[in-house]
């Protein structure tokens, strides 16, 4: 459930899996009754951890172009591949938080209010 959130912010399978593992380890050590909504807590934690990792990588390595590794998520068709690549190439101009907002809205059909809550922002932002 958490993989798409991490992958769409970071863009590499290995880093996305590392982020999820780190979040799950911290989550397993917490007291469950202190968390009102575990699913949203995990999603927010994964997105925040992914954004932080992305920032750290940008500081340590200067990258001119950001494109995620291609991952097969459905039956491949030529037109789908072209559309997917085009979207990814446009997304490189967004910062990690903007990417997270786009994925939550377009990919997972979250409302602006839910996205604002997850990212500690206002729906207007």
C-alpha positions, 0 to 999 in steps of 0.5 A, a space after each residue: 500500500 505504501 510503495 506508490 507514495 514513496 516511489 513517486 516521490 523518490 523515483 527508485 525502487 530501492 530507495 522507496 523500499 528503504 523508506 518504507 522499511 524505516 517507517 515501518 520499523 519506527 511504527 512498530 515501536 510506537 504505542 498503537 493507541 497514540 495514533 488516531 488513524 494508522 493508515 494516514 499516519 503511515 502515508 504521511 510518514 512515508 511521504 515525509 521520509 521520502 521527501 527528506 531522503 530526496 533532499 539529502 540525495 540532491 545535496 550530496 549529488 548534483 543531478 541535472 535530470 530526475 526521472 524515476 526508474 521505469 517499473 512495469 505496473 500493468 500490461 505494457 502498450 507502446 502508447 501507455 509507455 510514451 504517455 508515462 514517460 512524458 508525464 515523468 519527464 514533466 514531473 521532474 520540474 516539480 519539487 518533491 512536495 508538489 509531486 506528492 500532491 499531484 500523485 495523491 490527487 490524480 493517482 489516488 483521488 484524495 480531496 484537497 482537504 485530505 492532502 492538506 491534512 496529510 502534508 500539514 498544509 492548507 487545502 488552498 496551498 
